[in-house]
């Protein structure tokens, strides 16, 4: 109806027709937005490790087991590594179970980093398990998990 009314008063050229059509499609997409797909923790870990086996040990995740506010949760990840050219940490990543996105952070390191330790602050949606994974220079992957109880949730999205 809008296009017909405009055609009566102004001849529509290709660009105007395109803008009207794409504007209508954008509005339809916004109001009929499908639920966003979320990778599970296992899928996100498989993507990070490129399908390789992830072993327990060699990495330590320090995070408070009980936090009052999920908006600001301190976490420190330490990896047992000499950080030499032959044996060093390439990447450290943090994953979660219940936030809107399974991967929270990825840190890239090299032998010049000195020590394999990173600290950050996280937002946690609710009580869940946080997983830290590191990739070593030899291609090995190591993981550590911590269960965190959150009394005041953060990162909660409503669709």
Secondary structure, 3 states (H helix, E strand, C coil): CHHHHHHHHCCCCHHHHHHHHHHHHHHHHHHCCCCCCCCCHHHHHHHHHCCCCEEECCEEEEECCEEEECCCEEEEEEECCCCCCCCCEEEEEEEECCCCCCEEEEEECCHHHCCCEEEEEECCCCCEEEEEEEEECCCCEEEEEEEEEEEECCCCCCC
